[in-house]
Amino acid sequence: MRPSRVVLLGWGILIAALLVVEIAEITHLFTLPIQSAIGDPLAFVFALVFTTILALVGAVFIGIYASARILSKSGFTPFEEEMLQMRADVKELTAAVRRLEDARAPADPPGPEPPKETP
């Protein structure tokens, strides 16, 4: 199932906006002096709440992604399929070797050796 163009465009815009915010953080565009945090406690609380909300939204998205990956009913990966095929091959080879061993009858069954004569 392929996502529609609207969904892809929406996610593209969201990712671009987050990249702009990250670049602004790296360049210290949002950095405020400590005096402004002490001088305006309402702005400080607002910043804490905003950061907490963003962290919760991010955690929810990560949780949704992880649970969707874990609970999805997908088939085996190519590696797992190859391992299962090799397991079947090993079982088949083992059975073939057992059949060969059973089919091979000893020509002369070993018995007690005669005593050696001393000169």
Biopython code that builds the backbone (N, CA, C, O; Angstrom):
import numpy as np
from Bio.PDB.StructureBuilder import StructureBuilder

atoms = [
    (1, "MET", "N", (0.846, -1.169, 0.000)),
    (1, "MET", "CA", (0.000, 0.000, 0.000)),
    (1, "MET", "C", (0.895, 1.236, 0.000)),
    (1, "MET", "O", (1.693, 1.428, 0.917)),
    (2, "ARG", "N", (0.765, 2.056, -1.008)),
    (2, "ARG", "CA", (1.577, 3.256, -1.131)),
    (2, "ARG", "C", (0.835, 4.445, -0.535)),
    (2, "ARG", "O", (-0.377, 4.570, -0.711)),
    (3, "PRO", "N", (1.559, 5.330, 0.177)),
    (3, "PRO", "CA", (0.901, 6.521, 0.712)),
    (3, "PRO", "C", (0.588, 7.508, -0.415)),
    (3, "PRO", "O", (1.262, 7.539, -1.445)),
    (4, "SER", "N", (-0.441, 8.300, -0.189)),
    (4, "SER", "CA", (-0.842, 9.258, -1.213)),
    (4, "SER", "C", (0.146, 10.429, -1.253)),
    (4, "SER", "O", (0.982, 10.592, -0.364)),
    (5, "ARG", "N", (0.028, 11.216, -2.283)),
    (5, "ARG", "CA", (0.935, 12.371, -2.437)),
    (5, "ARG", "C", (0.705, 13.406, -1.352)),
    (5, "ARG", "O", (1.643, 14.084, -0.932)),
    (6, "VAL", "N", (-0.532, 13.535, -0.893)),
    (6, "VAL", "CA", (-0.825, 14.509, 0.157)),
    (6, "VAL", "C", (-0.104, 14.125, 1.451)),
    (6, "VAL", "O", (0.452, 14.980, 2.140)),
    (7, "VAL", "N", (-0.121, 12.853, 1.763)),
    (7, "VAL", "CA", (0.557, 12.377, 2.975)),
    (7, "VAL", "C", (2.060, 12.590, 2.850)),
    (7, "VAL", "O", (2.704, 13.056, 3.790)),
    (8, "LEU", "N", (2.619, 12.249, 1.691)),
    (8, "LEU", "CA", (4.053, 12.455, 1.481)),
    (8, "LEU", "C", (4.417, 13.936, 1.556)),
    (8, "LEU", "O", (5.447, 14.291, 2.130)),
    (9, "LEU", "N", (3.595, 14.788, 0.991)),
    (9, "LEU", "CA", (3.846, 16.227, 1.052)),
    (9, "LEU", "C", (3.765, 16.727, 2.488)),
    (9, "LEU", "O", (4.591, 17.537, 2.908)),
    (10, "GLY", "N", (2.779, 16.254, 3.244)),
    (10, "GLY", "CA", (2.648, 16.659, 4.646)),
    (10, "GLY", "C", (3.858, 16.264, 5.473)),
    (10, "GLY", "O", (4.385, 17.062, 6.248)),
    (11, "TRP", "N", (4.299, 15.004, 5.297)),
    (11, "TRP", "CA", (5.486, 14.552, 6.030)),
    (11, "TRP", "C", (6.731, 15.307, 5.586)),
    (11, "TRP", "O", (7.599, 15.605, 6.406)),
    (12, "GLY", "N", (6.827, 15.617, 4.307)),
    (12, "GLY", "CA", (7.973, 16.381, 3.814)),
    (12, "GLY", "C", (8.028, 17.775, 4.426)),
    (12, "GLY", "O", (9.100, 18.250, 4.802)),
    (13, "ILE", "N", (6.876, 18.427, 4.525)),
    (13, "ILE", "CA", (6.819, 19.760, 5.140)),
    (13, "ILE", "C", (7.169, 19.675, 6.620)),
    (13, "ILE", "O", (7.901, 20.520, 7.134)),
    (14, "LEU", "N", (6.651, 18.659, 7.309)),
    (14, "LEU", "CA", (6.957, 18.498, 8.732)),
    (14, "LEU", "C", (8.452, 18.277, 8.953)),
    (14, "LEU", "O", (9.042, 18.861, 9.862)),
    (15, "ILE", "N", (9.054, 17.445, 8.135)),
    (15, "ILE", "CA", (10.491, 17.174, 8.279)),
    (15, "ILE", "C", (11.297, 18.429, 7.965)),
    (15, "ILE", "O", (12.279, 18.719, 8.649)),
    (16, "ALA", "N", (10.896, 19.173, 6.944)),
    (16, "ALA", "CA", (11.602, 20.417, 6.614)),
    (16, "ALA", "C", (11.494, 21.421, 7.763)),
    (16, "ALA", "O", (12.473, 22.089, 8.097)),
    (17, "ALA", "N", (10.314, 21.528, 8.366)),
    (17, "ALA", "CA", (10.140, 22.454, 9.494)),
    (17, "ALA", "C", (11.012, 22.029, 10.677)),
    (17, "ALA", "O", (11.612, 22.872, 11.342)),
    (18, "LEU", "N", (11.080, 20.732, 10.936)),
    (18, "LEU", "CA", (11.921, 20.267, 12.031)),
    (18, "LEU", "C", (13.407, 20.496, 11.747)),
    (18, "LEU", "O", (14.179, 20.785, 12.661)),
    (19, "LEU", "N", (13.799, 20.370, 10.500)),
    (19, "LEU", "CA", (15.187, 20.680, 10.138)),
    (19, "LEU", "C", (15.509, 22.156, 10.360)),
    (19, "LEU", "O", (16.594, 22.494, 10.835)),
    (20, "VAL", "N", (14.567, 23.033, 10.018)),
    (20, "VAL", "CA", (14.777, 24.468, 10.240)),
    (20, "VAL", "C", (14.912, 24.747, 11.736)),
    (20, "VAL", "O", (15.777, 25.523, 12.142)),
    (21, "VAL", "N", (14.078, 24.133, 12.549)),
    (21, "VAL", "CA", (14.169, 24.318, 14.001)),
    (21, "VAL", "C", (15.500, 23.795, 14.528)),
    (21, "VAL", "O", (16.117, 24.421, 15.389)),
    (22, "GLU", "N", (15.939, 22.662, 14.019)),
    (22, "GLU", "CA", (17.220, 22.097, 14.471)),
    (22, "GLU", "C", (18.385, 23.002, 14.088)),
    (22, "GLU", "O", (19.289, 23.221, 14.894)),
    (23, "ILE", "N", (18.371, 23.519, 12.886)),
    (23, "ILE", "CA", (19.440, 24.446, 12.464)),
    (23, "ILE", "C", (19.412, 25.701, 13.317)),
    (23, "ILE", "O", (20.466, 26.229, 13.673)),
    (24, "ALA", "N", (18.216, 26.191, 13.654)),
    (24, "ALA", "CA", (18.115, 27.366, 14.517)),
    (24, "ALA", "C", (18.660, 27.069, 15.911)),
    (24, "ALA", "O", (19.264, 27.938, 16.538)),
    (25, "GLU", "N", (18.453, 25.857, 16.393)),
    (25, "GLU", "CA", (19.002, 25.468, 17.696)),
    (25, "GLU", "C", (20.525, 25.389, 17.647)),
    (25, "GLU", "O", (21.207, 25.847, 18.563)),
    (26, "ILE", "N", (21.048, 24.810, 16.580)),
    (26, "ILE", "CA", (22.500, 24.674, 16.463)),
    (26, "ILE", "C", (23.178, 26.037, 16.369)),
    (26, "ILE", "O", (24.252, 26.239, 16.935)),
    (27, "THR", "N", (22.557, 26.964, 15.664)),
    (27, "THR", "CA", (23.140, 28.303, 15.507)),
    (27, "THR", "C", (22.802, 29.230, 16.679)),
    (27, "THR", "O", (23.118, 30.418, 16.630)),
    (28, "HIS", "N", (22.177, 28.716, 17.708)),
    (28, "HIS", "CA", (21.818, 29.472, 18.925)),
    (28, "HIS", "C", (20.883, 30.638, 18.630)),
    (28, "HIS", "O", (20.979, 31.688, 19.267)),
    (29, "LEU", "N", (19.992, 30.465, 17.685)),
    (29, "LEU", "CA", (19.006, 31.499, 17.381)),
    (29, "LEU", "C", (18.017, 31.656, 18.531)),
    (29, "LEU", "O", (17.535, 32.762, 18.779)),
    (30, "PHE", "N", (17.707, 30.571, 19.234)),
    (30, "PHE", "CA", (16.734, 30.605, 20.317)),
    (30, "PHE", "C", (17.365, 30.830, 21.685)),
    (30, "PHE", "O", (16.650, 30.836, 22.687)),
    (31, "THR", "N", (18.658, 31.012, 21.759)),
    (31, "THR", "CA", (19.328, 31.146, 23.048)),
    (31, "THR", "C", (18.971, 32.481, 23.702)),
    (31, "THR", "O", (19.088, 33.548, 23.099)),
    (32, "LEU", "N", (18.540, 32.381, 24.937)),
    (32, "LEU", "CA", (18.202, 33.584, 25.702)),
    (32, "LEU", "C", (19.154, 33.697, 26.886)),
    (32, "LEU", "O", (19.588, 32.682, 27.430)),
    (33, "PRO", "N", (19.477, 34.896, 27.282)),
    (33, "PRO", "CA", (20.326, 35.035, 28.469)),
    (33, "PRO", "C", (19.587, 34.567, 29.721)),
    (33, "PRO", "O", (18.357, 34.600, 29.773)),
    (34, "ILE", "N", (20.338, 34.135, 30.720)),
    (34, "ILE", "CA", (19.741, 33.603, 31.946)),
    (34, "ILE", "C", (18.923, 34.665, 32.678)),
    (34, "ILE", "O", (17.988, 34.335, 33.407)),
    (35, "GLN", "N", (19.264, 35.911, 32.490)),
    (35, "GLN", "CA", (18.511, 36.985, 33.158)),
    (35, "GLN", "C", (17.058, 37.032, 32.670)),
    (35, "GLN", "O", (16.156, 37.350, 33.445)),
    (36, "SER", "N", (16.833, 36.725, 31.416)),
    (36, "SER", "CA", (15.459, 36.768, 30.906)),
    (36, "SER", "C", (14.624, 35.635, 31.499)),
    (36, "SER", "O", (13.420, 35.799, 31.694)),
    (37, "ALA", "N", (15.247, 34.482, 31.789)),
    (37, "ALA", "CA", (14.508, 33.377, 32.405)),
    (37, "ALA", "C", (14.145, 33.717, 33.839)),
    (37, "ALA", "O", (13.046, 33.402, 34.297)),
    (38, "ILE", "N", (15.057, 34.355, 34.545)),
    (38, "ILE", "CA", (14.766, 34.742, 35.934)),
    (38, "ILE", "C", (13.811, 35.924, 35.966)),
    (38, "ILE", "O", (12.921, 35.993, 36.813)),
    (39, "GLY", "N", (14.003, 36.851, 35.039)),
    (39, "GLY", "CA", (13.168, 38.057, 35.018)),
    (39, "GLY", "C", (11.752, 37.786, 34.570)),
    (39, "GLY", "O", (10.839, 38.499, 34.988)),
    (40, "ASP", "N", (11.530, 36.791, 33.741)),
    (40, "ASP", "CA", (10.189, 36.511, 33.242)),
    (40, "ASP", "C", (9.878, 35.019, 33.463)),
    (40, "ASP", "O", (10.049, 34.204, 32.556)),
    (41, "PRO", "N", (9.424, 34.676, 34.667)),
    (41, "PRO", "CA", (9.172, 33.266, 34.974)),
    (41, "PRO", "C", (8.069, 32.647, 34.095)),
    (41, "PRO", "O", (8.075, 31.443, 33.840)),
    (42, "LEU", "N", (7.125, 33.482, 33.636)),
    (42, "LEU", "CA", (6.054, 32.957, 32.790)),
    (42, "LEU", "C", (6.621, 32.422, 31.463)),
    (42, "LEU", "O", (6.191, 31.372, 30.987)),
    (43, "ALA", "N", (7.566, 33.128, 30.879)),
    (43, "ALA", "CA", (8.194, 32.667, 29.638)),
    (43, "ALA", "C", (8.996, 31.390, 29.891)),
    (43, "ALA", "O", (9.030, 30.496, 29.044)),
    (44, "PHE", "N", (9.636, 31.307, 31.046)),
    (44, "PHE", "CA", (10.405, 30.116, 31.393)),
    (44, "PHE", "C", (9.486, 28.896, 31.512)),
    (44, "PHE", "O", (9.793, 27.827, 30.983)),
    (45, "VAL", "N", (8.365, 29.062, 32.205)),
    (45, "VAL", "CA", (7.406, 27.970, 32.350)),
    (45, "VAL", "C", (6.825, 27.591, 30.989)),
    (45, "VAL", "O", (6.658, 26.409, 30.688)),
    (46, "PHE", "N", (6.519, 28.591, 30.174)),
    (46, "PHE", "CA", (5.999, 28.325, 28.837)),
    (46, "PHE", "C", (7.010, 27.508, 28.021)),
    (46, "PHE", "O", (6.625, 26.571, 27.322)),
    (47, "ALA", "N", (8.282, 27.854, 28.106)),
    (47, "ALA", "CA", (9.322, 27.130, 27.377)),
    (47, "ALA", "C", (9.427, 25.687, 27.869)),
    (47, "ALA", "O", (9.587, 24.766, 27.069)),
    (48, "LEU", "N", (9.337, 25.492, 29.180)),
    (48, "LEU", "CA", (9.385, 24.130, 29.723)),
    (48, "LEU", "C", (8.191, 23.294, 29.265)),
    (48, "LEU", "O", (8.345, 22.132, 28.888)),
    (49, "VAL", "N", (7.017, 23.886, 29.301)),
    (49, "VAL", "CA", (5.808, 23.162, 28.874)),
    (49, "VAL", "C", (5.885, 22.842, 27.383)),
    (49, "VAL", "O", (5.531, 21.739, 26.967)),
    (50, "PHE", "N", (6.343, 23.794, 26.583)),
    (50, "PHE", "CA", (6.466, 23.586, 25.147)),
    (50, "PHE", "C", (7.445, 22.448, 24.846)),
    (50, "PHE", "O", (7.169, 21.584, 24.013)),
    (51, "THR", "N", (8.572, 22.457, 25.521)),
    (51, "THR", "CA", (9.570, 21.406, 25.318)),
    (51, "THR", "C", (9.017, 20.045, 25.754)),
    (51, "THR", "O", (9.249, 19.036, 25.088)),
    (52, "THR", "N", (8.296, 20.020, 26.856)),
    (52, "THR", "CA", (7.704, 18.771, 27.339)),
    (52, "THR", "C", (6.678, 18.232, 26.347)),
    (52, "THR", "O", (6.641, 17.032, 26.077)),
    (53, "ILE", "N", (5.856, 19.109, 25.811)),
    (53, "ILE", "CA", (4.848, 18.678, 24.837)),
    (53, "ILE", "C", (5.523, 18.117, 23.583)),
    (53, "ILE", "O", (5.103, 17.084, 23.062)),
    (54, "LEU", "N", (6.571, 18.796, 23.098)),
    (54, "LEU", "CA", (7.285, 18.280, 21.928)),
    (54, "LEU", "C", (7.911, 16.920, 22.219)),
    (54, "LEU", "O", (7.889, 16.031, 21.368)),
    (55, "ALA", "N", (8.466, 16.756, 23.411)),
    (55, "ALA", "CA", (9.069, 15.471, 23.769)),
    (55, "ALA", "C", (8.008, 14.369, 23.829)),
    (55, "ALA", "O", (8.254, 13.250, 23.377)),
    (56, "LEU", "N", (6.848, 14.671, 24.375)),
    (56, "LEU", "CA", (5.774, 13.677, 24.447)),
    (56, "LEU", "C", (5.267, 13.294, 23.059)),
    (56, "LEU", "O", (5.033, 12.117, 22.787)),
    (57, "VAL", "N", (5.098, 14.278, 22.185)),
    (57, "VAL", "CA", (4.643, 13.989, 20.824)),
    (57, "VAL", "C", (5.672, 13.113, 20.109)),
    (57, "VAL", "O", (5.314, 12.155, 19.425)),
    (58, "GLY", "N", (6.950, 13.448, 20.273)),
    (58, "GLY", "CA", (7.998, 12.626, 19.664)),
    (58, "GLY", "C", (7.992, 11.213, 20.211)),
    (58, "GLY", "O", (8.148, 10.255, 19.455)),
    (59, "ALA", "N", (7.813, 11.071, 21.519)),
    (59, "ALA", "CA", (7.777, 9.743, 22.129)),
    (59, "ALA", "C", (6.573, 8.938, 21.620)),
    (59, "ALA", "O", (6.677, 7.731, 21.403)),
    (60, "VAL", "N", (5.452, 9.602, 21.435)),
    (60, "VAL", "CA", (4.266, 8.910, 20.917)),
    (60, "VAL", "C", (4.524, 8.418, 19.497)),
    (60, "VAL", "O", (4.186, 7.283, 19.161)),
    (61, "PHE", "N", (5.126, 9.274, 18.657)),
    (61, "PHE", "CA", (5.421, 8.850, 17.286)),
    (61, "PHE", "C", (6.403, 7.683, 17.263)),
    (61, "PHE", "O", (6.235, 6.746, 16.482)),
    (62, "ILE", "N", (7.414, 7.733, 18.105)),
    (62, "ILE", "CA", (8.384, 6.632, 18.156)),
    (62, "ILE", "C", (7.701, 5.363, 18.655)),
    (62, "ILE", "O", (7.976, 4.275, 18.149)),
    (63, "GLY", "N", (6.817, 5.489, 19.639)),
    (63, "GLY", "CA", (6.083, 4.329, 20.147)),
    (63, "GLY", "C", (5.162, 3.727, 19.103)),
    (63, "GLY", "O", (5.064, 2.505, 18.983)),
    (64, "ILE", "N", (4.492, 4.574, 18.354)),
    (64, "ILE", "CA", (3.607, 4.077, 17.293)),
    (64, "ILE", "C", (4.419, 3.341, 16.236)),
    (64, "ILE", "O", (4.023, 2.272, 15.771)),
    (65, "TYR", "N", (5.552, 3.915, 15.859)),
    (65, "TYR", "CA", (6.396, 3.280, 14.841)),
    (65, "TYR", "C", (6.922, 1.929, 15.338)),
    (65, "TYR", "O", (6.873, 0.933, 14.616)),
    (66, "ALA", "N", (7.420, 1.906, 16.568)),
    (66, "ALA", "CA", (7.985, 0.664, 17.101)),
    (66, "ALA", "C", (6.906, -0.409, 17.231)),
    (66, "ALA", "O", (7.137, -1.561, 16.865)),
    (67, "SER", "N", (5.743, -0.051, 17.742)),
    (67, "SER", "CA", (4.688, -1.052, 17.907)),
    (67, "SER", "C", (4.168, -1.537, 16.557)),
    (67, "SER", "O", (3.824, -2.711, 16.418)),
    (68, "ALA", "N", (4.106, -0.662, 15.572)),
    (68, "ALA", "CA", (3.664, -1.089, 14.243)),
    (68, "ALA", "C", (4.662, -2.068, 13.638)),
    (68, "ALA", "O", (4.266, -3.036, 12.988)),
    (69, "ARG", "N", (5.956, -1.821, 13.848)),
    (69, "ARG", "CA", (6.975, -2.729, 13.312)),
    (69, "ARG", "C", (6.939, -4.081, 14.032)),
    (69, "ARG", "O", (7.099, -5.128, 13.406)),
    (70, "ILE", "N", (6.731, -4.050, 15.343)),
    (70, "ILE", "CA", (6.750, -5.287, 16.117)),
    (70, "ILE", "C", (5.501, -6.122, 15.852)),
    (70, "ILE", "O", (5.586, -7.344, 15.726)),
    (71, "LEU", "N", (4.350, -5.473, 15.766)),
    (71, "LEU", "CA", (3.090, -6.199, 15.653)),
    (71, "LEU", "C", (2.664, -6.476, 14.215)),
    (71, "LEU", "O", (1.653, -7.146, 14.003)),
    (72, "SER", "N", (3.394, -5.988, 13.232)),
    (72, "SER", "CA", (2.993, -6.225, 11.848)),
    (72, "SER", "C", (3.187, -7.698, 11.500)),
    (72, "SER", "O", (4.137, -8.342, 11.945)),
    (73, "LYS", "N", (2.278, -8.202, 10.709)),
    (73, "LYS", "CA", (2.333, -9.617, 10.332)),
    (73, "LYS", "C", (3.025, -9.727, 8.982)),
    (73, "LYS", "O", (2.395, -9.996, 7.960)),
    (74, "SER", "N", (4.299, -9.519, 9.003)),
    (74, "SER", "CA", (5.062, -9.636, 7.759)),
    (74, "SER", "C", (5.677, -11.022, 7.691)),
    (74, "SER", "O", (5.772, -11.729, 8.694)),
    (75, "GLY", "N", (6.086, -11.392, 6.508)),
    (75, "GLY", "CA", (6.704, -12.696, 6.322)),
    (75, "GLY", "C", (8.137, -12.685, 6.816)),
    (75, "GLY", "O", (8.595, -11.729, 7.443)),
    (76, "PHE", "N", (8.824, -13.761, 6.521)),
    (76, "PHE", "CA", (10.222, -13.864, 6.912)),
    (76, "PHE", "C", (11.071, -12.947, 6.045)),
    (76, "PHE", "O", (10.731, -12.660, 4.897)),
    (77, "THR", "N", (12.162, -12.500, 6.605)),
    (77, "THR", "CA", (13.118, -11.724, 5.826)),
    (77, "THR", "C", (13.858, -12.675, 4.890)),
    (77, "THR", "O", (13.844, -13.886, 5.110)),
    (78, "PRO", "N", (14.501, -12.149, 3.852)),
    (78, "PRO", "CA", (15.251, -13.036, 2.958)),
    (78, "PRO", "C", (16.314, -13.850, 3.688)),
    (78, "PRO", "O", (16.549, -15.008, 3.345)),
    (79, "PHE", "N", (16.956, -13.258, 4.688)),
    (79, "PHE", "CA", (17.961, -13.992, 5.459)),
    (79, "PHE", "C", (17.319, -15.166, 6.192)),
    (79, "PHE", "O", (17.853, -16.275, 6.180)),
    (80, "GLU", "N", (16.172, -14.925, 6.831)),
    (80, "GLU", "CA", (15.494, -15.994, 7.558)),
    (80, "GLU", "C", (15.019, -17.093, 6.608)),
    (80, "GLU", "O", (15.088, -18.277, 6.941)),
    (81, "GLU", "N", (14.538, -16.704, 5.429)),
    (81, "GLU", "CA", (14.129, -17.712, 4.456)),
    (81, "GLU", "C", (15.312, -18.574, 4.036)),
    (81, "GLU", "O", (15.181, -19.790, 3.901)),
    (82, "GLU", "N", (16.466, -17.948, 3.831)),
    (82, "GLU", "CA", (17.665, -18.700, 3.445)),
    (82, "GLU", "C", (18.087, -19.650, 4.567)),
    (82, "GLU", "O", (18.496, -20.779, 4.296)),
    (83, "MET", "N", (17.991, -19.206, 5.824)),
    (83, "MET", "CA", (18.342, -20.078, 6.950)),
    (83, "MET", "C", (17.392, -21.261, 7.040)),
    (83, "MET", "O", (17.830, -22.377, 7.323)),
    (84, "LEU", "N", (16.109, -21.046, 6.809)),
    (84, "LEU", "CA", (15.149, -22.154, 6.830)),
    (84, "LEU", "C", (15.427, -23.135, 5.686)),
    (84, "LEU", "O", (15.300, -24.346, 5.864)),
    (85, "GLN", "N", (15.800, -22.621, 4.531)),
    (85, "GLN", "CA", (16.124, -23.486, 3.405)),
    (85, "GLN", "C", (17.382, -24.305, 3.703)),
    (85, "GLN", "O", (17.444, -25.492, 3.382)),
    (86, "MET", "N", (18.387, -23.664, 4.321)),
    (86, "MET", "CA", (19.600, -24.406, 4.680)),
    (86, "MET", "C", (19.293, -25.472, 5.719)),
    (86, "MET", "O", (19.873, -26.556, 5.673)),
    (87, "ARG", "N", (18.402, -25.190, 6.645)),
    (87, "ARG", "CA", (18.023, -26.182, 7.657)),
    (87, "ARG", "C", (17.392, -27.394, 6.988)),
    (87, "ARG", "O", (17.685, -28.533, 7.352)),
    (88, "ALA", "N", (16.521, -27.149, 6.008)),
    (88, "ALA", "CA", (15.895, -28.259, 5.285)),
    (88, "ALA", "C", (16.948, -29.055, 4.510)),
    (88, "ALA", "O", (16.884, -30.283, 4.453)),
    (89, "ASP", "N", (17.916, -28.352, 3.912)),
    (89, "ASP", "CA", (18.981, -29.046, 3.186)),
    (89, "ASP", "C", (19.813, -29.919, 4.120)),
    (89, "ASP", "O", (20.169, -31.041, 3.760)),
    (90, "VAL", "N", (20.124, -29.422, 5.304)),
    (90, "VAL", "CA", (20.914, -30.195, 6.261)),
    (90, "VAL", "C", (20.132, -31.435, 6.702)),
    (90, "VAL", "O", (20.710, -32.515, 6.820)),
    (91, "LYS", "N", (18.833, -31.294, 6.945)),
    (91, "LYS", "CA", (18.017, -32.460, 7.320)),
    (91, "LYS", "C", (18.004, -33.495, 6.196)),
    (91, "LYS", "O", (18.094, -34.697, 6.447)),
    (92, "GLU", "N", (17.891, -33.015, 4.950)),
    (92, "GLU", "CA", (17.869, -33.919, 3.812)),
    (92, "GLU", "C", (19.202, -34.642, 3.677)),
    (92, "GLU", "O", (19.227, -35.845, 3.417)),
    (93, "LEU", "N", (20.310, -33.927, 3.850)),
    (93, "LEU", "CA", (21.627, -34.561, 3.778)),
    (93, "LEU", "C", (21.821, -35.576, 4.896)),
    (93, "LEU", "O", (22.392, -36.643, 4.667)),
    (94, "THR", "N", (21.362, -35.265, 6.083)),
    (94, "THR", "CA", (21.475, -36.186, 7.209)),
    (94, "THR", "C", (20.694, -37.468, 6.930)),
    (94, "THR", "O", (21.172, -38.569, 7.205)),
    (95, "ALA", "N", (19.504, -37.317, 6.388)),
    (95, "ALA", "CA", (18.691, -38.499, 6.067)),
    (95, "ALA", "C", (19.364, -39.335, 4.977)),
    (95, "ALA", "O", (19.333, -40.564, 5.032)),
    (96, "ALA", "N", (19.967, -38.678, 3.996)),
    (96, "ALA", "CA", (20.640, -39.405, 2.919)),
    (96, "ALA", "C", (21.850, -40.170, 3.457)),
    (96, "ALA", "O", (22.089, -41.308, 3.054)),
    (97, "VAL", "N", (22.604, -39.566, 4.349)),
    (97, "VAL", "CA", (23.766, -40.245, 4.936)),
    (97, "VAL", "C", (23.312, -41.442, 5.761)),
    (97, "VAL", "O", (23.952, -42.493, 5.719)),
    (98, "ARG", "N", (22.235, -41.309, 6.501)),
    (98, "ARG", "CA", (21.720, -42.440, 7.288)),
    (98, "ARG", "C", (21.286, -43.584, 6.382)),
    (98, "ARG", "O", (21.532, -44.752, 6.685)),
    (99, "ARG", "N", (20.633, -43.241, 5.257)),
    (99, "ARG", "CA", (20.216, -44.287, 4.316)),
    (99, "ARG", "C", (21.433, -45.003, 3.731)),
    (99, "ARG", "O", (21.419, -46.224, 3.571)),
    (100, "LEU", "N", (22.472, -44.253, 3.416)),
    (100, "LEU", "CA", (23.692, -44.869, 2.881)),
    (100, "LEU", "C", (24.357, -45.777, 3.913)),
    (100, "LEU", "O", (24.839, -46.856, 3.570)),
    (101, "GLU", "N", (24.385, -45.350, 5.159)),
    (101, "GLU", "CA", (24.979, -46.173, 6.213)),
    (101, "GLU", "C", (24.178, -47.442, 6.432)),
    (101, "GLU", "O", (24.750, -48.508, 6.658)),
    (102, "ASP", "N", (22.854, -47.336, 6.369)),
    (102, "ASP", "CA", (22.011, -48.517, 6.556)),
    (102, "ASP", "C", (22.137, -49.479, 5.374)),
    (102, "ASP", "O", (22.085, -50.695, 5.559)),
    (103, "ALA", "N", (22.301, -48.950, 4.171)),
    (103, "ALA", "CA", (22.383, -49.789, 2.980)),
    (103, "ALA", "C", (23.727, -50.500, 2.897)),
    (103, "ALA", "O", (23.814, -51.579, 2.310)),
    (104, "ARG", "N", (24.748, -49.932, 3.457)),
    (104, "ARG", "CA", (26.080, -50.542, 3.400)),
    (104, "ARG", "C", (26.153, -51.632, 4.458)),
    (104, "ARG", "O", (26.168, -51.349, 5.656)),
    (105, "ALA", "N", (26.196, -52.862, 4.011)),
    (105, "ALA", "CA", (26.302, -53.982, 4.939)),
    (105, "ALA", "C", (27.764, -54.403, 4.986)),
    (105, "ALA", "O", (28.416, -54.458, 3.943)),
    (106, "PRO", "N", (28.280, -54.694, 6.135)),
    (106, "PRO", "CA", (29.682, -55.120, 6.202)),
    (106, "PRO", "C", (29.862, -56.455, 5.483)),
    (106, "PRO", "O", (29.047, -57.363, 5.647)),
    (107, "ALA", "N", (30.928, -56.580, 4.687)),
    (107, "ALA", "CA", (31.189, -57.793, 3.908)),
    (107, "ALA", "C", (31.499, -58.967, 4.819)),
    (107, "ALA", "O", (30.981, -60.066, 4.615)),
    (108, "ASP", "N", (32.310, -58.753, 5.787)),
    (108, "ASP", "CA", (32.672, -59.814, 6.713)),
    (108, "ASP", "C", (32.547, -59.248, 8.119)),
    (108, "ASP", "O", (33.345, -58.394, 8.505)),
    (109, "PRO", "N", (31.583, -59.693, 8.883)),
    (109, "PRO", "CA", (31.442, -59.102, 10.202)),
    (109, "PRO", "C", (32.678, -59.382, 11.041)),
    (109, "PRO", "O", (33.206, -60.494, 11.023)),
    (110, "PRO", "N", (33.122, -58.419, 11.746)),
    (110, "PRO", "CA", (34.332, -58.630, 12.553)),
    (110, "PRO", "C", (34.032, -59.590, 13.697)),
    (110, "PRO", "O", (32.982, -59.523, 14.336)),
    (111, "GLY", "N", (34.953, -60.452, 13.925)),
    (111, "GLY", "CA", (34.828, -61.424, 15.003)),
    (111, "GLY", "C", (36.100, -61.419, 15.831)),
    (111, "GLY", "O", (36.976, -60.579, 15.626)),
    (112, "PRO", "N", (36.202, -62.338, 16.751)),
    (112, "PRO", "CA", (37.430, -62.379, 17.537)),
    (112, "PRO", "C", (38.612, -62.802, 16.648)),
    (112, "PRO", "O", (38.503, -63.722, 15.837)),
    (113, "GLU", "N", (39.710, -62.122, 16.820)),
    (113, "GLU", "CA", (40.897, -62.453, 16.017)),
    (113, "GLU", "C", (41.533, -63.726, 16.549)),
    (113, "GLU", "O", (41.557, -63.973, 17.754)),
    (114, "PRO", "N", (42.056, -64.540, 15.612)),
    (114, "PRO", "CA", (42.737, -65.771, 16.060)),
    (114, "PRO", "C", (44.033, -65.405, 16.777)),
    (114, "PRO", "O", (44.653, -64.388, 16.464)),
    (115, "PRO", "N", (44.435, -66.212, 17.716)),
    (115, "PRO", "CA", (45.691, -65.908, 18.420)),
    (115, "PRO", "C", (46.876, -66.043, 17.495)),
    (115, "PRO", "O", (46.906, -66.913, 16.624)),
    (116, "LYS", "N", (47.851, -65.180, 17.688)),
    (116, "LYS", "CA", (49.054, -65.197, 16.854)),
    (116, "LYS", "C", (49.990, -66.289, 17.337)),
    (116, "LYS", "O", (50.148, -66.515, 18.536)),
    (117, "GLU", "N", (50.606, -66.960, 16.373)),
    (117, "GLU", "CA", (51.577, -68.019, 16.730)),
    (117, "GLU", "C", (52.928, -67.382, 16.936)),
    (117, "GLU", "O", (53.338, -66.496, 16.186)),
    (118, "THR", "N", (53.604, -67.837, 17.947)),
    (118, "THR", "CA", (54.949, -67.325, 18.224)),
    (118, "THR", "C", (55.972, -68.325, 17.702)),
    (118, "THR", "O", (55.769, -69.512, 17.957)),
    (119, "PRO", "N", (57.029, -67.987, 17.014)),
    (119, "PRO", "CA", (58.011, -68.952, 16.488)),
    (119, "PRO", "C", (59.020, -69.394, 17.485)),
    (119, "PRO", "O", (59.893, -70.200, 17.164)),
]
sb = StructureBuilder()
sb.init_structure("model")
sb.init_model(0)
sb.init_chain("A")
sb.init_seg("    ")
for serial, (resi, resn, name, xyz) in enumerate(atoms, 1):
    if name == "N":
        sb.init_residue(resn, " ", resi, " ")
    sb.init_atom(name, np.array(xyz, "f"), 0.0, 1.0, " ", f" {name:<3s}", serial, name[0])
structure = sb.get_structure()
